[in-house]
Amino acid sequence: MHSFVVTGGARGVGRTIAERLAMEGTVVIVDIVDPEQGDAPGPHEDGRRWPYHRMVLISGSAADPEVAQRAAMTAEAAGPLAGWVNNAAIFDDADLIGAGPGRILELITANLALAVTGCHTAVNHFRRHGRPGAIVNVSSHQAQRPVRGALPYATAKAAIEGLTRAVAVDHGPDGIRANAVALGSITTARSEAYRLAHPGVDAQMAALHPLGRPGTAAEVAGAVAFLLSEAAGFVNGVILPVDGGRSANGPDPEARSRIASA
């Protein structure tokens, strides 16, 4: 049975991805867990199994090469490492007026480093063991269509999409596939808290997504599981929007006049 690594898998979308992949084999989660925030069922030490079948936690930053290497070794001990998901992200932003270049670069690097470290660890692990493997990086619709006020995050996600394509080209000959999912708005505990504090957000989400709603973490997990599977064996270097059509949607300048005349 195979194993997988999911960074940022203690909560939100990452947690659902980990639970989905646990149906296929052992999943090693890399995350910084704070039990007081409700991120985990209780305190855990490195390598201790969670109550969920085939899920193991490595506590630490996914940007730390030593932590990432420990995750790879822990996964390999449970079964051949087959897939690595770089889901961890930092949601902290600044703008060109309120922050200096150093702070903005720090935030961009903080997000980009999570994916670079994961890709580096996964590629070298697969090559060292002489086997193919798959990497999925979690990106955002903001890589192509930024939301105002999120410059460092949008910039980092655009870089992660470039990283995805470069890894696919460089290591396709090694049998290593690299793809990304570019997410629209996905319902999580974090987004629900925002929704409750902003009553008009439901209408905004319906307007932004042609399907009329945000996505679910389970829908993201299904797309990630597909990209890691043998069914996607010839899919490489792809940025797959999982956004309900948000990236395809554009503002209609005639919509307001049509509504007014209806």
N, C-alpha and C positions, 0 to 999 in steps of 0.2 A: 504494500500500500504506500502511496506517495505521501509527501509532506509539503507544507506551504508555509510561507512567512507573510504576515500582514502587519504593516506598520500602522500605528494609530488605530489599533483594533480594539481598544478597550471600551469604546463608546460610539454612538452615532452610526454613520454609514460603515465605518471600518469594522465595528462589532458585528453588523449584519453580514458583511462580506466574510468575516472569519467563521461565523456560524454556518454559512452556506458551504464554505470550503471544507468544514469539518465533516460534512457528509461524504467527502471523497478521501479524507485522510487526516493525519495530525496537522494542526495549525498552531504555529508559534506566533504569538502576538507580541509586538514590541510597542510599548507605550509607557508614558509616565503616569502612574496611577496614584490618585489621591482618594483613598477609601472614604474620607469625610465628604467628598463631593458626589459620592454615589457612583463612582466610575467602575467599581468592581463589587462583587458580593461580599468581600471582606479583605483583610490584609493578605498579601501574597509575597512570597520570596521568589527569587529567580528560579524558574524551572518547576515551580509547584503547579500541579494541575488544577484547573478551574473545575467547578462542578459539571460544566458542560463537557460532554464526551469529546475526547481528542483535542482539547484546547489547552495550551500551555502559555504562561505569561513570562516574558522577559522584561523586567522593569528598567527603563532607561531611555535615553534619547536615541531615536532612529538615525540621527545625524552623526552619532559617535561610532566610528569604525569598529571599536572593540565590542560594543553592544551588538552591532549588526553581525559581526563575526560569531558572537556567542549564539545569536538566534539561528544562524545558518547551521552551526554545529549541533545545536539542540534538535533542530528539525531533521537533520541528516541521521541522527541517532534513532529517530522514530521511524524513518523510512526515507527513500531517496527523495531529495528536495527537487520538486518539479516546477514550482511556481513561486514568484515573489511579487507582492502587491505593495507598491509605495503609495499609501493612503495618507500618512501623517502630514499634517499641515499646521501652520501657525496663522491665526486670524488676528492680525494686528497690523494697522495701517498708518500711514502718514502721507502728507502731501508736500508738494514742492514749495509751498509758501510757509507752512508751519514747521517744517523740519529741514535740517541740513542734508546735504548729499550723503554724508556718512551714515546717518540714521536710516535713510531710505535704502542705501545699499546693504546695510545690516539686515533689514527686514527681508529684502529680496533674497539675500544669501541664506538667511535662516530657513526659508521655504525651499529654495533650490537644493541646499545641502542635504535635506532629507531624502530627496530622490536620487541625487548623485551618489550618496553613500550606499543606498539600497541597490542601485544598478551596479555599482562597482563590486559590491560584495556578491551579488547574485551571479554576475558574469564570471567572476573569477572562481566561484564555487562550482558552477556548471563546467567550466573548462578544466578545472583541476580534477574533476571526477569523470571527464570525458563523456559527458552526456548532454543531450539537448535540454532546454528549459524555456520557460516563458516568464516574461516580466509584464506587469500591467501598472502603469503610472496613472494616478488619479488627477485629472486636470479639471478645468472649469470652462464654461462658456465664456468667462471673462478673458481667457487667453486670446480670443478673437474679437469679442465685443465687450470691452470693459464697462463696469458700472462706475459712475462718477464717485470719487472718494476712495477708491481701492487700488491706487496706482502700484504700490509694491506687490500686492497679491496678484494682480493681473499680469504684471511684468514677470514675476516668478513662474506663473503657470504657462505663459508663452514660452519661457525658456525650457520648462519641463517638456513641452510638446516638441521643441527642437531636439532636446536630449533623447526623447523617445525615438525619433526618426534616425538620429545619428547612431544610437545603439543598434537599431534594427539593421542599418546598413553595415556597420562595422562587424557585427557578430552574427549576422545571418549565416555566414559560412561555417560558424561553429554550431549551427543548429539552434541558436538562441533567438527567440522571437521577442520583440518589444512592441507593445501597443499601449494606447492610453484611452481612458474614457473621459470625455469632457462633460461634466455634469451641469444640468440646469439646477433650478431650485429643488431641493430634496427635503422632504419632511423629516425632521429629527427633533430631539428634545430641545436643542438650541433654537431651531427655527420656530418651534411651537411657542417658546417663551417670547420670542420677538413678535409672533403673530398675536398673542394675547395682549401685548402692550401696544399694538398698532392695529386697531379695528379695521382699517381700510385695506389691509394687506391682501386679503382674500381676493378682492376684485382686481388688484394689481397682478397677482399671480395668474389669475384666469386670463387676463389680457396678454400677459407676456408669453404664456405657453399655449400653443394652438390646441392642445388637448384639454385646456381649460382648468388645469390643476397642476400642483407640484408633483414631482415623482416620489416614489417610495424607496427606502433603503433596499428593500427586497428586489426591486427592479434593477437597481444598480448592481447588486450582488449577482443577479442572474447574468448580466452582461459581462461582468468580470470573470465569472466561472466559465462562460463560453470562451472568452479570449484565452484562458489558461488551458482549455481542453484540447484534445486531439481533433475535435470537430473544426477548430480554428487553425489547423496545422499549416495552412498556406496564407494565413492572415498575419502580416508583419509590417510594422511601420505605420499602422493605422491610428488615426485619432477618431474614435467613435463617439459622436454626440449621444449622450443619454439624457436628453433634455426636453422630451415631449415636443420637439420642433421649435424650441426657443431660438436656437441659432439660425433657423431658417426664416424666422418671423421678422418682418420689418414694419415700422409704423406706417399706417395707411393715412395719408393726408386728407383723403376724402371721407374717412370714417365719421368724423364729427359732423360734417355737413349732411351725410346720409341719415345719421341718427336724428339730427335736428329736423329733417324734412319728413321723417317717417311718421 
